[in-house]
Amino acid sequence: MTAVGGPPLRILTVCSHNRTRSVMMEVMVTSMLRVRLGEGSVDVRSSGFGPVGLPPIDEAVEAMRRRGLDVSSHRSSATTRELVESADVILTAERQHVVKIAALSPDAFRRAMTLPEFLDAAASSSSPSSSVSDESDGARSWVRSLTEQRTASAYLREPVPEVAD
């Protein structure tokens, strides 16, 4: 399955400091989706809420190295309103990150999920339509469908699976 024209699917991965979880999510999601959708079909970035310009922790570099992925040149970056608003889907490590993202941009709430929440929702939903001529548009619609029934009050009340630090 390869994307046909159109802009790449923009994915933002977020964790607290952008030195471990979001860095690993970024490189693994990029690796997997480029194989599935084709080169140039996805643009995956990561950010956090901590200091800017710091390298990933050694354990993250080593864990990704064992998978054949290199994150050693990564430097932490800030989660900004502009970055959030430019993303088609935002995958976070924790519920608190989704809440912070919604505070930056209320419209982003529908595109933000913890990674385990996204995987659970994706596993129980239908796949993106293969009849869509631009697969990145089909993927965008599918991602929006995963959270269309979600409300902010329920999200804050109910358990949400998270990626442990």
C-alpha positions in Angstrom: 0.0 0.0 0.0 1.6 3.3 -1.0 0.3 6.8 -0.7 -0.8 8.4 -4.0 0.1 12.1 -4.1 -1.0 14.6 -1.5 0.7 15.7 1.6 2.3 13.2 4.0 0.4 12.0 7.1 1.8 14.2 9.9 2.2 12.4 13.2 3.5 14.0 16.4 4.7 11.9 19.3 4.8 13.5 22.7 6.2 12.7 26.1 7.3 14.6 29.2 10.8 15.6 28.2 11.2 14.3 24.6 14.2 12.2 25.6 12.9 8.7 25.8 9.3 7.6 25.0 8.4 10.1 22.3 11.8 9.7 20.7 11.4 5.9 20.5 7.8 6.2 19.3 8.9 8.6 16.6 11.6 6.4 15.1 9.5 3.2 15.4 6.3 4.7 13.9 8.4 6.2 11.1 10.1 2.9 10.3 6.9 0.9 10.3 4.7 3.4 8.4 7.3 4.1 5.7 7.4 0.3 5.0 3.6 0.1 4.9 2.7 3.4 3.1 5.9 4.2 1.2 8.7 6.8 1.5 7.4 10.3 1.7 4.0 9.2 2.9 4.5 10.1 6.6 6.2 12.9 8.5 6.7 11.9 12.1 8.1 14.3 14.7 8.4 14.3 18.4 8.3 16.9 21.2 7.9 17.2 24.9 7.3 19.7 27.7 10.8 19.8 29.2 14.0 21.6 28.4 15.0 22.0 24.7 18.2 20.7 23.1 19.0 17.7 25.2 20.0 14.3 23.8 18.0 11.1 24.3 18.8 9.1 27.4 21.4 6.4 26.9 18.9 3.6 27.5 16.7 4.9 24.7 19.6 5.1 22.3 20.7 1.6 23.2 17.1 0.2 22.9 16.7 1.6 19.5 20.2 0.6 18.4 19.2 -3.0 19.2 16.3 -2.6 16.7 18.6 -1.2 14.1 17.4 2.4 14.6 19.6 5.4 15.4 18.3 8.2 17.6 21.7 9.4 18.8 21.5 12.7 16.9 18.0 13.6 18.4 17.7 16.7 20.5 14.6 17.5 22.6 12.1 20.0 21.3 9.1 21.8 22.8 5.5 21.0 22.2 4.1 24.2 20.7 0.6 25.2 19.6 1.9 25.4 16.0 3.4 21.9 16.1 0.2 20.5 17.6 -2.1 22.2 15.1 0.0 21.0 12.1 -0.3 17.3 13.2 -2.9 14.9 11.7 -2.5 12.6 14.7 -0.8 13.1 18.1 0.4 10.0 19.9 1.3 10.6 23.6 2.8 8.6 26.4 0.3 9.7 29.1 -3.2 11.1 29.5 -1.7 14.3 31.0 0.0 14.9 27.7 -3.3 14.8 25.9 -4.7 17.2 28.4 -1.8 19.6 27.9 -2.1 19.4 24.1 -5.9 20.2 24.4 -4.9 23.2 26.5 -2.6 24.4 23.7 -5.2 23.7 21.0 -8.7 22.6 21.9 -9.3 21.2 18.4 -6.3 18.9 18.8 -8.2 16.9 21.5 -9.8 14.8 18.7 -6.5 14.0 17.2 -4.6 13.2 20.4 -4.4 9.8 22.1 -2.0 7.9 24.2 -0.2 5.3 22.1 -1.9 2.4 23.9 -5.2 4.1 23.5 -4.6 4.5 19.8 -3.5 0.9 19.4 -6.6 -0.4 21.3 -8.9 1.8 19.2 -7.2 0.9 16.0 -7.4 -2.8 16.7 -11.2 -2.6 17.3 -12.1 -0.4 14.3 -12.2 -1.0 10.6 -9.1 -0.3 8.6 -8.8 2.9 6.6 -10.7 2.6 3.3 -8.5 1.2 0.6 -10.9 2.8 -2.0 -9.7 6.3 -1.1 -7.5 7.6 -3.9 -5.2 9.4 -1.5 -4.4 7.0 1.3 -3.1 9.8 3.5 -6.6 11.4 3.4 -8.2 8.0 4.1 -5.8 7.6 7.1 -6.7 11.1 8.4 -10.4 10.3 8.3 -9.8 7.0 9.9 -7.8 8.6 12.8 -10.6 11.1 13.3 -13.2 8.3 13.5 -11.3 6.7 16.4 -12.2 9.5 18.8 -15.4 10.9 17.3 -17.4 9.6 20.3 -15.0 10.7 23.0 -15.9 13.5 25.3 -13.4 15.5 27.4 -15.3 14.8 30.7 -15.4 11.1 30.0 -11.7 11.2 29.0 -10.8 12.7 32.4 -13.0 10.2 34.4 -12.3 6.9 32.7 -9.1 4.9 32.8 -6.7 5.6 29.9 -3.9 3.2 29.1 -0.4 4.9 29.2 3.2 4.2 28.4 5.1 3.9 31.7 8.2 6.1 32.1 
